[in-house]
């Protein structure tokens, strides 16, 4: 079901991951991404995945959420898998039919890329699961604050990114309601070919766009009623402060990064 998509959702909690400085979490997430793209071995990717599973356990977030976060990217993973299987060549094919040849190198690359995409989505999802939209806004604004000297609208950019992220679950819920209403009226949204399915989406997209514009207008009106005028002179209820747990997390991540680099330099056992 579309309502099972969990991208952009926040799950309140009091775990050590929830209490970390959001700036530290964002920087460590960037380091995690660099670690994934640096890793050239299955061992390195699986180590990163295991580390992220441990973070989910520490955050007291059910591991089923990992599967839900992967669900939206299943078509992308299937496309990546097929693309690498068909176009990566090697010395001796395992399977050959007509113009299709599948090599061991293609299978290895396909699995490697799929695991990397899964690790990427799982790691990025943990950031939104454990950080409220307000804290994300403050973290983005603080990290990009040096750009203010170049007259860059840092606060406005952070606000737009956070609002967009915040409304993903709302739009998903709205889409599910519209689809249920259309099915209750006898609409057939699943049968037929690709073109027919695309046409069937029109009764869903039109009210969804109307609802989105209505929500945007209501949000703008609410912000104006509260005298919102951007980031100039704005105070914050909570001040972001780093704690020892942030430095410990950074040290663990750096050690893991160093371990993955060592794995890359270590020759594979024949």
Rosetta constraint file for C-alpha pairs under 8 A:
AtomPair CA 1 CA 5 HARMONIC 7.83 0.50
AtomPair CA 2 CA 172 HARMONIC 6.74 0.50
AtomPair CA 2 CA 173 HARMONIC 7.91 0.50
AtomPair CA 2 CA 175 HARMONIC 7.87 0.50
AtomPair CA 2 CA 176 HARMONIC 6.22 0.50
AtomPair CA 3 CA 172 HARMONIC 6.11 0.50
AtomPair CA 3 CA 173 HARMONIC 5.82 0.50
AtomPair CA 3 CA 176 HARMONIC 6.15 0.50
AtomPair CA 4 CA 68 HARMONIC 6.33 0.50
AtomPair CA 5 CA 68 HARMONIC 5.90 0.50
AtomPair CA 5 CA 69 HARMONIC 6.49 0.50
AtomPair CA 5 CA 71 HARMONIC 6.96 0.50
AtomPair CA 5 CA 72 HARMONIC 6.68 0.50
AtomPair CA 5 CA 169 HARMONIC 7.80 0.50
AtomPair CA 5 CA 172 HARMONIC 7.49 0.50
AtomPair CA 6 CA 65 HARMONIC 7.52 0.50
AtomPair CA 6 CA 68 HARMONIC 6.28 0.50
AtomPair CA 6 CA 69 HARMONIC 5.78 0.50
AtomPair CA 6 CA 169 HARMONIC 6.91 0.50
AtomPair CA 7 CA 69 HARMONIC 6.37 0.50
AtomPair CA 7 CA 125 HARMONIC 6.68 0.50
AtomPair CA 7 CA 128 HARMONIC 7.84 0.50
AtomPair CA 7 CA 168 HARMONIC 6.94 0.50
AtomPair CA 7 CA 169 HARMONIC 6.86 0.50
AtomPair CA 8 CA 125 HARMONIC 7.40 0.50
AtomPair CA 8 CA 128 HARMONIC 5.65 0.50
AtomPair CA 8 CA 129 HARMONIC 7.25 0.50
AtomPair CA 8 CA 165 HARMONIC 5.34 0.50
AtomPair CA 8 CA 166 HARMONIC 6.06 0.50
AtomPair CA 8 CA 167 HARMONIC 7.79 0.50
AtomPair CA 8 CA 168 HARMONIC 5.93 0.50
AtomPair CA 8 CA 169 HARMONIC 6.25 0.50
AtomPair CA 9 CA 128 HARMONIC 6.23 0.50
AtomPair CA 9 CA 129 HARMONIC 5.80 0.50
AtomPair CA 9 CA 166 HARMONIC 7.21 0.50
AtomPair CA 9 CA 168 HARMONIC 7.84 0.50
AtomPair CA 9 CA 169 HARMONIC 6.10 0.50
AtomPair CA 10 CA 128 HARMONIC 5.70 0.50
AtomPair CA 10 CA 129 HARMONIC 4.35 0.50
AtomPair CA 10 CA 130 HARMONIC 6.06 0.50
AtomPair CA 10 CA 131 HARMONIC 6.43 0.50
AtomPair CA 10 CA 132 HARMONIC 5.98 0.50
AtomPair CA 10 CA 133 HARMONIC 7.84 0.50
AtomPair CA 11 CA 129 HARMONIC 5.32 0.50
AtomPair CA 11 CA 130 HARMONIC 6.09 0.50
AtomPair CA 12 CA 18 HARMONIC 7.76 0.50
AtomPair CA 12 CA 129 HARMONIC 7.98 0.50
AtomPair CA 12 CA 130 HARMONIC 6.77 0.50
AtomPair CA 12 CA 132 HARMONIC 7.75 0.50
AtomPair CA 13 CA 18 HARMONIC 6.19 0.50
AtomPair CA 13 CA 59 HARMONIC 7.74 0.50
AtomPair CA 13 CA 60 HARMONIC 7.89 0.50
AtomPair CA 13 CA 130 HARMONIC 7.39 0.50
AtomPair CA 14 CA 18 HARMONIC 5.78 0.50
AtomPair CA 14 CA 19 HARMONIC 6.44 0.50
AtomPair CA 15 CA 19 HARMONIC 6.32 0.50
AtomPair CA 15 CA 58 HARMONIC 6.70 0.50
AtomPair CA 15 CA 59 HARMONIC 5.24 0.50
AtomPair CA 15 CA 60 HARMONIC 6.81 0.50
AtomPair CA 16 CA 20 HARMONIC 6.33 0.50
AtomPair CA 16 CA 58 HARMONIC 6.93 0.50
AtomPair CA 16 CA 59 HARMONIC 6.66 0.50
AtomPair CA 16 CA 245 HARMONIC 7.71 0.50
AtomPair CA 17 CA 55 HARMONIC 7.43 0.50
AtomPair CA 17 CA 58 HARMONIC 6.75 0.50
AtomPair CA 17 CA 59 HARMONIC 5.28 0.50
AtomPair CA 17 CA 130 HARMONIC 6.77 0.50
AtomPair CA 18 CA 59 HARMONIC 6.64 0.50
AtomPair CA 18 CA 130 HARMONIC 4.98 0.50
AtomPair CA 18 CA 131 HARMONIC 6.44 0.50
AtomPair CA 20 CA 24 HARMONIC 7.08 0.50
AtomPair CA 20 CA 25 HARMONIC 6.88 0.50
AtomPair CA 20 CA 242 HARMONIC 7.64 0.50
AtomPair CA 20 CA 243 HARMONIC 7.52 0.50
AtomPair CA 20 CA 245 HARMONIC 6.89 0.50
AtomPair CA 20 CA 246 HARMONIC 6.02 0.50
AtomPair CA 21 CA 25 HARMONIC 6.40 0.50
AtomPair CA 21 CA 240 HARMONIC 6.54 0.50
AtomPair CA 21 CA 241 HARMONIC 6.48 0.50
AtomPair CA 21 CA 242 HARMONIC 5.69 0.50
AtomPair CA 21 CA 243 HARMONIC 7.48 0.50
AtomPair CA 21 CA 246 HARMONIC 6.72 0.50
AtomPair CA 22 CA 26 HARMONIC 6.14 0.50
AtomPair CA 22 CA 131 HARMONIC 6.75 0.50
AtomPair CA 22 CA 135 HARMONIC 6.46 0.50
AtomPair CA 22 CA 136 HARMONIC 6.48 0.50
AtomPair CA 22 CA 139 HARMONIC 5.71 0.50
AtomPair CA 22 CA 240 HARMONIC 7.92 0.50
AtomPair CA 23 CA 27 HARMONIC 6.24 0.50
AtomPair CA 23 CA 139 HARMONIC 4.88 0.50
AtomPair CA 23 CA 140 HARMONIC 7.35 0.50
AtomPair CA 23 CA 142 HARMONIC 7.74 0.50
AtomPair CA 23 CA 143 HARMONIC 7.00 0.50
AtomPair CA 24 CA 28 HARMONIC 5.96 0.50
AtomPair CA 24 CA 242 HARMONIC 7.75 0.50
AtomPair CA 24 CA 246 HARMONIC 6.32 0.50
AtomPair CA 24 CA 250 HARMONIC 7.89 0.50
AtomPair CA 25 CA 29 HARMONIC 5.97 0.50
AtomPair CA 25 CA 127 HARMONIC 6.84 0.50
AtomPair CA 26 CA 30 HARMONIC 6.32 0.50
AtomPair CA 26 CA 127 HARMONIC 7.24 0.50
AtomPair CA 26 CA 139 HARMONIC 7.80 0.50
AtomPair CA 27 CA 31 HARMONIC 6.27 0.50
AtomPair CA 28 CA 32 HARMONIC 6.00 0.50
AtomPair CA 28 CA 250 HARMONIC 6.74 0.50
AtomPair CA 28 CA 253 HARMONIC 7.27 0.50
AtomPair CA 29 CA 33 HARMONIC 6.26 0.50
AtomPair CA 29 CA 123 HARMONIC 6.99 0.50
AtomPair CA 29 CA 124 HARMONIC 6.77 0.50
AtomPair CA 29 CA 127 HARMONIC 7.55 0.50
AtomPair CA 30 CA 34 HARMONIC 6.31 0.50
AtomPair CA 31 CA 35 HARMONIC 6.09 0.50
AtomPair CA 31 CA 253 HARMONIC 7.80 0.50
AtomPair CA 32 CA 36 HARMONIC 6.28 0.50
AtomPair CA 32 CA 123 HARMONIC 7.53 0.50
AtomPair CA 32 CA 253 HARMONIC 7.64 0.50
AtomPair CA 33 CA 37 HARMONIC 6.37 0.50
AtomPair CA 33 CA 120 HARMONIC 6.70 0.50
AtomPair CA 34 CA 38 HARMONIC 5.94 0.50
AtomPair CA 35 CA 39 HARMONIC 6.11 0.50
AtomPair CA 35 CA 257 HARMONIC 5.84 0.50
AtomPair CA 35 CA 260 HARMONIC 7.42 0.50
AtomPair CA 36 CA 45 HARMONIC 6.50 0.50
AtomPair CA 36 CA 48 HARMONIC 7.37 0.50
AtomPair CA 36 CA 116 HARMONIC 6.62 0.50
AtomPair CA 36 CA 119 HARMONIC 7.68 0.50
AtomPair CA 36 CA 120 HARMONIC 7.35 0.50
AtomPair CA 37 CA 116 HARMONIC 7.91 0.50
AtomPair CA 38 CA 260 HARMONIC 7.95 0.50
AtomPair CA 38 CA 261 HARMONIC 7.43 0.50
AtomPair CA 39 CA 44 HARMONIC 5.63 0.50
AtomPair CA 39 CA 45 HARMONIC 6.41 0.50
AtomPair CA 39 CA 260 HARMONIC 6.14 0.50
AtomPair CA 39 CA 261 HARMONIC 6.98 0.50
AtomPair CA 39 CA 264 HARMONIC 6.59 0.50
AtomPair CA 40 CA 44 HARMONIC 7.10 0.50
AtomPair CA 40 CA 45 HARMONIC 7.97 0.50
AtomPair CA 40 CA 264 HARMONIC 5.88 0.50
AtomPair CA 41 CA 45 HARMONIC 6.59 0.50
AtomPair CA 41 CA 263 HARMONIC 7.27 0.50
AtomPair CA 41 CA 264 HARMONIC 6.53 0.50
AtomPair CA 42 CA 46 HARMONIC 6.04 0.50
AtomPair CA 42 CA 112 HARMONIC 6.68 0.50
AtomPair CA 43 CA 47 HARMONIC 6.00 0.50
AtomPair CA 43 CA 263 HARMONIC 7.67 0.50
AtomPair CA 44 CA 48 HARMONIC 6.29 0.50
AtomPair CA 44 CA 260 HARMONIC 5.26 0.50
AtomPair CA 44 CA 263 HARMONIC 6.68 0.50
AtomPair CA 44 CA 264 HARMONIC 7.93 0.50
AtomPair CA 45 CA 49 HARMONIC 6.20 0.50
AtomPair CA 45 CA 115 HARMONIC 7.17 0.50
AtomPair CA 45 CA 116 HARMONIC 6.67 0.50
AtomPair CA 45 CA 119 HARMONIC 7.57 0.50
AtomPair CA 46 CA 50 HARMONIC 6.07 0.50
AtomPair CA 47 CA 51 HARMONIC 6.19 0.50
AtomPair CA 48 CA 52 HARMONIC 6.28 0.50
AtomPair CA 48 CA 119 HARMONIC 7.44 0.50
AtomPair CA 48 CA 256 HARMONIC 7.84 0.50
AtomPair CA 49 CA 53 HARMONIC 6.23 0.50
AtomPair CA 49 CA 119 HARMONIC 5.74 0.50
AtomPair CA 50 CA 54 HARMONIC 6.32 0.50
AtomPair CA 51 CA 55 HARMONIC 6.40 0.50
AtomPair CA 52 CA 56 HARMONIC 6.34 0.50
AtomPair CA 52 CA 122 HARMONIC 7.53 0.50
AtomPair CA 52 CA 123 HARMONIC 6.41 0.50
AtomPair CA 53 CA 57 HARMONIC 6.36 0.50
AtomPair CA 53 CA 63 HARMONIC 7.59 0.50
AtomPair CA 54 CA 58 HARMONIC 6.21 0.50
AtomPair CA 55 CA 59 HARMONIC 6.06 0.50
AtomPair CA 56 CA 60 HARMONIC 6.23 0.50
AtomPair CA 56 CA 61 HARMONIC 5.44 0.50
AtomPair CA 56 CA 62 HARMONIC 7.26 0.50
AtomPair CA 56 CA 63 HARMONIC 6.92 0.50
AtomPair CA 56 CA 126 HARMONIC 7.25 0.50
AtomPair CA 57 CA 61 HARMONIC 6.16 0.50
AtomPair CA 57 CA 62 HARMONIC 7.36 0.50
AtomPair CA 57 CA 63 HARMONIC 7.59 0.50
AtomPair CA 59 CA 130 HARMONIC 7.35 0.50
AtomPair CA 61 CA 65 HARMONIC 7.23 0.50
AtomPair CA 62 CA 66 HARMONIC 7.94 0.50
AtomPair CA 63 CA 67 HARMONIC 7.42 0.50
AtomPair CA 64 CA 68 HARMONIC 6.50 0.50
AtomPair CA 65 CA 69 HARMONIC 6.03 0.50
AtomPair CA 66 CA 70 HARMONIC 6.35 0.50
AtomPair CA 66 CA 122 HARMONIC 6.10 0.50
AtomPair CA 67 CA 71 HARMONIC 6.31 0.50
AtomPair CA 68 CA 72 HARMONIC 7.79 0.50
AtomPair CA 69 CA 121 HARMONIC 6.96 0.50
AtomPair CA 69 CA 122 HARMONIC 6.63 0.50
AtomPair CA 69 CA 125 HARMONIC 6.87 0.50
AtomPair CA 70 CA 74 HARMONIC 6.62 0.50
AtomPair CA 70 CA 118 HARMONIC 6.55 0.50
AtomPair CA 70 CA 121 HARMONIC 6.80 0.50
AtomPair CA 70 CA 122 HARMONIC 7.26 0.50
AtomPair CA 73 CA 77 HARMONIC 6.23 0.50
AtomPair CA 74 CA 78 HARMONIC 6.16 0.50
AtomPair CA 75 CA 79 HARMONIC 6.11 0.50
AtomPair CA 76 CA 80 HARMONIC 6.12 0.50
AtomPair CA 77 CA 81 HARMONIC 6.02 0.50
AtomPair CA 77 CA 114 HARMONIC 5.83 0.50
AtomPair CA 77 CA 117 HARMONIC 7.42 0.50
AtomPair CA 78 CA 82 HARMONIC 6.20 0.50
AtomPair CA 79 CA 83 HARMONIC 6.00 0.50
AtomPair CA 80 CA 84 HARMONIC 6.17 0.50
AtomPair CA 80 CA 110 HARMONIC 6.91 0.50
AtomPair CA 80 CA 113 HARMONIC 7.36 0.50
AtomPair CA 80 CA 114 HARMONIC 7.17 0.50
AtomPair CA 81 CA 85 HARMONIC 6.17 0.50
AtomPair CA 81 CA 110 HARMONIC 4.86 0.50
AtomPair CA 81 CA 111 HARMONIC 7.13 0.50
AtomPair CA 81 CA 113 HARMONIC 7.66 0.50
AtomPair CA 81 CA 114 HARMONIC 6.82 0.50
AtomPair CA 82 CA 86 HARMONIC 6.18 0.50
AtomPair CA 82 CA 110 HARMONIC 7.63 0.50
AtomPair CA 83 CA 87 HARMONIC 6.15 0.50
AtomPair CA 84 CA 88 HARMONIC 5.43 0.50
AtomPair CA 84 CA 106 HARMONIC 5.62 0.50
AtomPair CA 84 CA 107 HARMONIC 7.48 0.50
AtomPair CA 84 CA 109 HARMONIC 6.56 0.50
AtomPair CA 84 CA 110 HARMONIC 5.28 0.50
AtomPair CA 85 CA 102 HARMONIC 5.95 0.50
AtomPair CA 85 CA 103 HARMONIC 7.40 0.50
AtomPair CA 85 CA 106 HARMONIC 4.67 0.50
AtomPair CA 85 CA 107 HARMONIC 5.82 0.50
AtomPair CA 85 CA 109 HARMONIC 7.89 0.50
AtomPair CA 85 CA 110 HARMONIC 6.25 0.50
AtomPair CA 86 CA 100 HARMONIC 6.73 0.50
AtomPair CA 86 CA 101 HARMONIC 6.64 0.50
AtomPair CA 86 CA 102 HARMONIC 6.24 0.50
AtomPair CA 86 CA 106 HARMONIC 7.24 0.50
AtomPair CA 87 CA 106 HARMONIC 7.34 0.50
AtomPair CA 88 CA 102 HARMONIC 7.89 0.50
AtomPair CA 88 CA 103 HARMONIC 7.17 0.50
AtomPair CA 88 CA 105 HARMONIC 6.61 0.50
AtomPair CA 88 CA 106 HARMONIC 4.66 0.50
AtomPair CA 88 CA 109 HARMONIC 7.74 0.50
AtomPair CA 89 CA 101 HARMONIC 7.94 0.50
AtomPair CA 89 CA 102 HARMONIC 7.40 0.50
AtomPair CA 89 CA 103 HARMONIC 5.85 0.50
AtomPair CA 89 CA 105 HARMONIC 6.61 0.50
AtomPair CA 89 CA 106 HARMONIC 6.32 0.50
AtomPair CA 90 CA 103 HARMONIC 5.65 0.50
AtomPair CA 90 CA 104 HARMONIC 7.10 0.50
AtomPair CA 90 CA 105 HARMONIC 5.84 0.50
AtomPair CA 90 CA 106 HARMONIC 7.58 0.50
AtomPair CA 91 CA 103 HARMONIC 7.58 0.50
AtomPair CA 92 CA 103 HARMONIC 6.50 0.50
AtomPair CA 92 CA 104 HARMONIC 7.95 0.50
AtomPair CA 93 CA 101 HARMONIC 6.09 0.50
AtomPair CA 93 CA 102 HARMONIC 5.50 0.50
AtomPair CA 93 CA 103 HARMONIC 4.37 0.50
AtomPair CA 93 CA 104 HARMONIC 7.00 0.50
AtomPair CA 94 CA 101 HARMONIC 7.59 0.50
AtomPair CA 94 CA 102 HARMONIC 5.78 0.50
AtomPair CA 94 CA 103 HARMONIC 5.39 0.50
AtomPair CA 94 CA 104 HARMONIC 6.61 0.50
AtomPair CA 95 CA 101 HARMONIC 5.70 0.50
AtomPair CA 95 CA 102 HARMONIC 5.19 0.50
AtomPair CA 95 CA 103 HARMONIC 7.11 0.50
AtomPair CA 96 CA 100 HARMONIC 5.68 0.50
AtomPair CA 96 CA 101 HARMONIC 4.38 0.50
AtomPair CA 96 CA 102 HARMONIC 6.44 0.50
AtomPair CA 97 CA 101 HARMONIC 6.49 0.50
AtomPair CA 102 CA 106 HARMONIC 6.49 0.50
AtomPair CA 102 CA 107 HARMONIC 7.50 0.50
AtomPair CA 103 CA 107 HARMONIC 6.57 0.50
AtomPair CA 104 CA 108 HARMONIC 6.19 0.50
AtomPair CA 105 CA 109 HARMONIC 6.09 0.50
AtomPair CA 106 CA 110 HARMONIC 5.98 0.50
AtomPair CA 107 CA 111 HARMONIC 6.22 0.50
AtomPair CA 108 CA 112 HARMONIC 6.08 0.50
AtomPair CA 109 CA 113 HARMONIC 6.08 0.50
AtomPair CA 110 CA 114 HARMONIC 6.21 0.50
AtomPair CA 111 CA 115 HARMONIC 6.14 0.50
AtomPair CA 112 CA 116 HARMONIC 6.18 0.50
AtomPair CA 113 CA 117 HARMONIC 6.20 0.50
AtomPair CA 114 CA 118 HARMONIC 6.23 0.50
AtomPair CA 115 CA 119 HARMONIC 6.10 0.50
AtomPair CA 116 CA 120 HARMONIC 6.05 0.50
AtomPair CA 117 CA 121 HARMONIC 6.25 0.50
AtomPair CA 118 CA 122 HARMONIC 6.05 0.50
AtomPair CA 119 CA 123 HARMONIC 6.03 0.50
AtomPair CA 120 CA 124 HARMONIC 6.26 0.50
AtomPair CA 121 CA 125 HARMONIC 5.96 0.50
AtomPair CA 122 CA 126 HARMONIC 6.51 0.50
AtomPair CA 123 CA 127 HARMONIC 7.21 0.50
AtomPair CA 124 CA 128 HARMONIC 7.31 0.50
AtomPair CA 125 CA 129 HARMONIC 6.16 0.50
AtomPair CA 126 CA 130 HARMONIC 6.18 0.50
AtomPair CA 127 CA 131 HARMONIC 5.99 0.50
AtomPair CA 128 CA 132 HARMONIC 7.05 0.50
AtomPair CA 128 CA 133 HARMONIC 7.88 0.50
AtomPair CA 131 CA 135 HARMONIC 6.35 0.50
AtomPair CA 131 CA 136 HARMONIC 6.43 0.50
AtomPair CA 132 CA 136 HARMONIC 6.25 0.50
AtomPair CA 133 CA 137 HARMONIC 6.20 0.50
AtomPair CA 133 CA 162 HARMONIC 5.81 0.50
AtomPair CA 133 CA 163 HARMONIC 7.62 0.50
AtomPair CA 133 CA 165 HARMONIC 7.78 0.50
AtomPair CA 133 CA 166 HARMONIC 6.36 0.50
AtomPair CA 134 CA 138 HARMONIC 6.37 0.50
AtomPair CA 134 CA 162 HARMONIC 7.64 0.50
AtomPair CA 135 CA 139 HARMONIC 6.07 0.50
AtomPair CA 136 CA 140 HARMONIC 6.09 0.50
AtomPair CA 136 CA 162 HARMONIC 6.72 0.50
AtomPair CA 137 CA 141 HARMONIC 6.11 0.50
AtomPair CA 137 CA 158 HARMONIC 5.28 0.50
AtomPair CA 137 CA 159 HARMONIC 5.90 0.50
AtomPair CA 137 CA 161 HARMONIC 7.85 0.50
AtomPair CA 137 CA 162 HARMONIC 5.83 0.50
AtomPair CA 138 CA 142 HARMONIC 6.06 0.50
AtomPair CA 138 CA 158 HARMONIC 7.71 0.50
AtomPair CA 139 CA 143 HARMONIC 6.11 0.50
AtomPair CA 139 CA 240 HARMONIC 8.00 0.50
AtomPair CA 140 CA 144 HARMONIC 6.11 0.50
AtomPair CA 140 CA 158 HARMONIC 5.70 0.50
AtomPair CA 141 CA 145 HARMONIC 5.76 0.50
AtomPair CA 141 CA 154 HARMONIC 5.86 0.50
AtomPair CA 141 CA 155 HARMONIC 5.59 0.50
AtomPair CA 141 CA 158 HARMONIC 5.73 0.50
AtomPair CA 144 CA 148 HARMONIC 7.68 0.50
AtomPair CA 144 CA 154 HARMONIC 6.31 0.50
AtomPair CA 145 CA 154 HARMONIC 6.56 0.50
AtomPair CA 146 CA 150 HARMONIC 7.98 0.50
AtomPair CA 147 CA 151 HARMONIC 6.90 0.50
AtomPair CA 147 CA 152 HARMONIC 5.58 0.50
AtomPair CA 147 CA 154 HARMONIC 6.95 0.50
AtomPair CA 148 CA 152 HARMONIC 5.09 0.50
AtomPair CA 148 CA 153 HARMONIC 6.80 0.50
AtomPair CA 148 CA 154 HARMONIC 6.40 0.50
AtomPair CA 153 CA 157 HARMONIC 6.18 0.50
AtomPair CA 154 CA 158 HARMONIC 6.15 0.50
AtomPair CA 155 CA 159 HARMONIC 6.06 0.50
AtomPair CA 155 CA 230 HARMONIC 6.98 0.50
AtomPair CA 155 CA 231 HARMONIC 5.63 0.50
AtomPair CA 156 CA 160 HARMONIC 6.14 0.50
AtomPair CA 156 CA 230 HARMONIC 6.77 0.50
AtomPair CA 156 CA 231 HARMONIC 7.49 0.50
AtomPair CA 157 CA 161 HARMONIC 6.20 0.50
AtomPair CA 158 CA 162 HARMONIC 6.13 0.50
AtomPair CA 159 CA 163 HARMONIC 6.06 0.50
AtomPair CA 160 CA 164 HARMONIC 6.08 0.50
AtomPair CA 161 CA 165 HARMONIC 6.19 0.50
AtomPair CA 162 CA 166 HARMONIC 5.91 0.50
AtomPair CA 163 CA 167 HARMONIC 6.15 0.50
AtomPair CA 164 CA 168 HARMONIC 6.59 0.50
AtomPair CA 166 CA 170 HARMONIC 7.63 0.50
AtomPair CA 167 CA 171 HARMONIC 6.04 0.50
AtomPair CA 168 CA 172 HARMONIC 6.17 0.50
AtomPair CA 169 CA 173 HARMONIC 6.15 0.50
AtomPair CA 170 CA 174 HARMONIC 6.13 0.50
AtomPair CA 171 CA 175 HARMONIC 6.01 0.50
AtomPair CA 171 CA 208 HARMONIC 7.77 0.50
AtomPair CA 171 CA 212 HARMONIC 7.58 0.50
AtomPair CA 172 CA 176 HARMONIC 6.27 0.50
AtomPair CA 173 CA 177 HARMONIC 6.34 0.50
AtomPair CA 174 CA 178 HARMONIC 6.24 0.50
AtomPair CA 174 CA 208 HARMONIC 7.16 0.50
AtomPair CA 175 CA 179 HARMONIC 6.14 0.50
AtomPair CA 175 CA 204 HARMONIC 7.14 0.50
AtomPair CA 175 CA 208 HARMONIC 6.58 0.50
AtomPair CA 176 CA 180 HARMONIC 6.17 0.50
AtomPair CA 177 CA 181 HARMONIC 6.14 0.50
AtomPair CA 178 CA 182 HARMONIC 6.13 0.50
AtomPair CA 178 CA 204 HARMONIC 6.21 0.50
AtomPair CA 178 CA 207 HARMONIC 7.69 0.50
AtomPair CA 178 CA 208 HARMONIC 7.65 0.50
AtomPair CA 179 CA 183 HARMONIC 6.14 0.50
AtomPair CA 179 CA 204 HARMONIC 6.48 0.50
AtomPair CA 180 CA 184 HARMONIC 6.13 0.50
AtomPair CA 181 CA 185 HARMONIC 6.43 0.50
AtomPair CA 182 CA 186 HARMONIC 6.60 0.50
AtomPair CA 182 CA 187 HARMONIC 5.36 0.50
AtomPair CA 182 CA 203 HARMONIC 7.69 0.50
AtomPair CA 182 CA 204 HARMONIC 7.82 0.50
AtomPair CA 183 CA 187 HARMONIC 4.75 0.50
AtomPair CA 183 CA 188 HARMONIC 6.61 0.50
AtomPair CA 183 CA 189 HARMONIC 7.53 0.50
AtomPair CA 188 CA 200 HARMONIC 7.40 0.50
AtomPair CA 189 CA 197 HARMONIC 6.45 0.50
AtomPair CA 189 CA 200 HARMONIC 5.54 0.50
AtomPair CA 189 CA 201 HARMONIC 7.27 0.50
AtomPair CA 190 CA 197 HARMONIC 6.54 0.50
AtomPair CA 191 CA 196 HARMONIC 7.93 0.50
AtomPair CA 191 CA 197 HARMONIC 7.09 0.50
AtomPair CA 192 CA 196 HARMONIC 5.54 0.50
AtomPair CA 192 CA 197 HARMONIC 6.26 0.50
AtomPair CA 193 CA 197 HARMONIC 6.13 0.50
AtomPair CA 194 CA 198 HARMONIC 6.19 0.50
AtomPair CA 195 CA 199 HARMONIC 6.34 0.50
AtomPair CA 196 CA 200 HARMONIC 6.16 0.50
AtomPair CA 197 CA 201 HARMONIC 6.50 0.50
AtomPair CA 198 CA 202 HARMONIC 7.33 0.50
AtomPair CA 200 CA 204 HARMONIC 7.73 0.50
AtomPair CA 201 CA 205 HARMONIC 6.06 0.50
AtomPair CA 202 CA 206 HARMONIC 6.03 0.50
AtomPair CA 203 CA 207 HARMONIC 6.98 0.50
AtomPair CA 204 CA 208 HARMONIC 6.17 0.50
AtomPair CA 205 CA 209 HARMONIC 6.03 0.50
AtomPair CA 206 CA 210 HARMONIC 6.32 0.50
AtomPair CA 207 CA 211 HARMONIC 5.96 0.50
AtomPair CA 208 CA 212 HARMONIC 6.08 0.50
AtomPair CA 209 CA 213 HARMONIC 6.22 0.50
AtomPair CA 210 CA 214 HARMONIC 6.19 0.50
AtomPair CA 211 CA 215 HARMONIC 6.14 0.50
AtomPair CA 212 CA 216 HARMONIC 6.13 0.50
AtomPair CA 213 CA 217 HARMONIC 6.14 0.50
AtomPair CA 214 CA 218 HARMONIC 6.21 0.50
AtomPair CA 215 CA 219 HARMONIC 6.06 0.50
AtomPair CA 216 CA 220 HARMONIC 6.17 0.50
AtomPair CA 217 CA 221 HARMONIC 6.16 0.50
AtomPair CA 218 CA 222 HARMONIC 6.11 0.50
AtomPair CA 219 CA 223 HARMONIC 6.19 0.50
AtomPair CA 220 CA 224 HARMONIC 6.22 0.50
AtomPair CA 221 CA 225 HARMONIC 6.14 0.50
AtomPair CA 222 CA 226 HARMONIC 6.37 0.50
AtomPair CA 223 CA 227 HARMONIC 6.46 0.50
AtomPair CA 223 CA 228 HARMONIC 5.32 0.50
AtomPair CA 224 CA 228 HARMONIC 5.46 0.50
AtomPair CA 224 CA 229 HARMONIC 7.82 0.50
AtomPair CA 230 CA 234 HARMONIC 7.59 0.50
AtomPair CA 242 CA 246 HARMONIC 6.27 0.50
AtomPair CA 243 CA 247 HARMONIC 7.04 0.50
AtomPair CA 244 CA 248 HARMONIC 6.24 0.50
AtomPair CA 245 CA 249 HARMONIC 6.10 0.50
AtomPair CA 246 CA 250 HARMONIC 6.20 0.50
AtomPair CA 247 CA 251 HARMONIC 6.12 0.50
AtomPair CA 248 CA 252 HARMONIC 6.22 0.50
AtomPair CA 249 CA 253 HARMONIC 6.14 0.50
AtomPair CA 250 CA 254 HARMONIC 6.12 0.50
AtomPair CA 251 CA 255 HARMONIC 6.20 0.50
AtomPair CA 252 CA 256 HARMONIC 6.19 0.50
AtomPair CA 253 CA 257 HARMONIC 6.10 0.50
AtomPair CA 254 CA 258 HARMONIC 6.11 0.50
AtomPair CA 255 CA 259 HARMONIC 6.14 0.50
AtomPair CA 256 CA 260 HARMONIC 6.29 0.50
AtomPair CA 257 CA 261 HARMONIC 6.33 0.50
AtomPair CA 258 CA 262 HARMONIC 6.27 0.50
AtomPair CA 259 CA 263 HARMONIC 6.25 0.50
AtomPair CA 260 CA 264 HARMONIC 6.32 0.50
AtomPair CA 261 CA 265 HARMONIC 6.45 0.50
AtomPair CA 262 CA 266 HARMONIC 6.09 0.50
